[in-house]
């Protein structure tokens, strides 16, 4: 059974955004202005235009968050979601 502190642990998801042509800056502004869970947002090269890290509370469903909050932003054409399991930092004990 998870400890009480584990129930309130933040989990992270990374979402790549494919934007409608010419809309990447509009989408980035909408994310920064309206999605408080956004921890970082970057423009990228390649198939996707943006990538963002979102910090979700343990009770938040990542699927609902992406489909109801992110995919509905004006200018978003597609998303690709990556669930993160563990953050590694220098000198971290892996156990």
N, C-alpha and C positions, 0 to 999 in steps of 0.2 A: 504494500500500500504506500503511495507517495506521501511524503511529509507535507505538512501544512505549507511550508515555504515553497515546495515544488509546485503547488497549485497556483501560486502567484508568479511563477517564473515567466519571464518574457521569452517568446520564441520568435525567431527571425525567418522571414521569407524574402527571397530575391525575386523580383519580377522584371522581365524584359518587356519593353513596349515597342511594337511596330506601329508607327503613326501614319495617318493619312499624309499624303505628300504635302510638304510645306507646313506641317502642323506640330513638329517636334517641340518647338519652343513654347507653343500654346499649351501643349500637354504638360510639359515640364512645369510651367507656371501654375497650371490647375492643380497638379499634384502638390507642389510646395505650398500653395495657398489654402487647399481644402482637405488635405489628407494628413492629419496630425501624426499618424503612425509612421510617416516617412522619416527614416533616420539619415539616409543619404540618397542622392540622385545624381547620376552621371549621364552625359551623352556618350554614345558609343559608335564605333564604325561597324560595318557588317550588315547582317540581315535585320537586326533590330536597331532602333534609334536611341533608346534610353534603357538604363537599368537602375533599379532602386532597391534599397533594403528597407523593409518594413518591420517594425517591432510590434508584435501582436501580443496581447495578454493571453494567458493560458485558456481563457474561456472563449476567445474569438476563433471562429471557424475560418481557416485560410481560404477554403473554396468559396464561401459566401463573401468574404472580404474582397476577393479578387473579382468575382462576377458582379457583385452588387455595388461595390465602391469604385473599382478601378476600370473595369471594362466599360462602364457607363460614362466615363469621362469623354467629353466631346473631343474628337480627333484621334481617339484610340482605334486602331484597326485590328490589332491582335495582341495577345499577351502570351508569355511563356513563364511559368512559375517554377521556382526551385525552392524546395523546403530545406532549410539548414538544420543540422542536427547538433553540431558542436563547434564552438569557436576556439581556435588555437591561438595562443599568444606566446611570445618568447619566454623561456624559463618556466613554462607551465608543466606541472606534474600530470602526466597522462592518466593517472589512476583515479 
